[in-house]
Amino acid sequence: MHLTRQLVVLAISGVACVAWIGLFRSLAARLGLLDHPGGRKRHDVAVPVVGGLAMFLGMLPVLFAGGHGALVNLGLAMLLVVVVGAADDKVSVSARTRLLLEGMAALILVAGGASLRHLGNLVGLGALGTS
């Protein structure tokens, strides 16, 4: 993809994320997607938990503009993680179930040919390889 097109798609994606966050923040209370203070939650007021869904929807232009088949698997894996996260925010999904479903998302990525070659420069000593 040409650099100019990449920048346009990135800009559209960023604007879409901001727009989706604005929309979902206004709907969060009606949808029951609020995180209430208490326990390990240190905030003072109820906070909308819609950022992941908004970011997922905002990333769709990037996925569609990529024109690469492996992006289908990325989109499916992202969708699964977003659904699990939203369900957990709404009804508290068990850690075991979340791990199982998010592991399935990783398997979807691997089935699409995704691989992890390094973990980046986590400790300041250069890229940490995985093989």
N, C-alpha and C positions, 0 to 999 in steps of 0.2 A: 504494500500500500504506500503511495506517495506521501511524503512528509506533510504537505499541505492538507491532504485529506485526513491524515492521522490527527492533525491538530484540530481540524473542524469537528471530527467525530469526538475527540476528547472534550472540546468545548461544549458540544451538544450534550454529552454525557454529564458533564459537571453541572450545567444548567438544569438538566433533567433531575439530577440528584437533589439539588436545592429545591426545585419545584415540588418533587414528591415529598420531601421532608416537610415543607410547609403545609401541604395538603394533609398528610398523615398526622402531623402534630395537632391539627384542628379536629381530626376525627378520632384521635387516640382514646379519649375518655369514653366516647360512645361505643367504641369497639372493645373497650375493656383492656386496652394495651397501655396500661400505666404501671410503673414500678413504684410501689408505696414505701415510704420510709419505715425502718424498723429492722431489728435483728442486725444483720451485717450490712444493711443498706444505710449509708451515712448521710444521704441527702435530706433536706428539710421538708420538701414538698414532693408530691407525686410527679414523676418524670415519665414522659412518653417513651416507649420502647419500640420505636418504629424506624430507627436508623438503618438497620440491616435490610429491611424490606425496601426502603427508599433507595438505598445504594444498589441493591439488586436490580430494581427497575431502571435506575439510572445507568447501569452498566449494559443494559440490553442493546443500545445503539452500537456499542463497541463490539459486542458479540455478533450482531447482524452484519456489521460493516467488515468484519474480519475476512469473511468469505472462505473460511477454512473449516473442513469437516470436524476437526478435533474440538472446535469451539462448541459444537453441539453437546459434546460430553461435558465440557466445562459449564455450559449453561444448565444442563441437567443436574450436575453436582451442586452448583450454586443454588439452584431451586430447592433441592433437597435440604441443604443446610439452612436456607432461609425459612422453609416450612417448619423444620425442627425447632429453630430458634423462636419463631413466632408462637408455635404451640407451647414451647417451654415458658415463654413470657406470659402466655394466657392461662395455662393450667398446670405448670410445673411438671415437666417430663422427667422421669428418673434418669440419673446419670448413666445407668446401664443402657437404657433405650437410646439416649442421645449418642453414646459412644457407638452403639451398633449402627444406627442410621448414618452417623457421620463417617463411620468406617465404610459403609456402603457408598457414600459419596466419593471417598478416596478410591474405591474399586472402580467406580464409573470413570474417574479420571485415568486410572491405569489402563482400563479397557480401551480408552480412546488414544492411548499411546503416550500419555504424560509420564514424565520421569523427573526425579529430583537429583540433580548432578552435584550441587553443593548447597551448604546452609548459609552462605554469605560470610561476612567478616564478623562473627558473633563476639569474639573475645579480643579483637584487635591484632590478631596474628596472621591475618590473611584468610582467604576463603577456606572453609572447612568442607572437604570433599566427602561424598557419601559412598564412594567405592574404593 
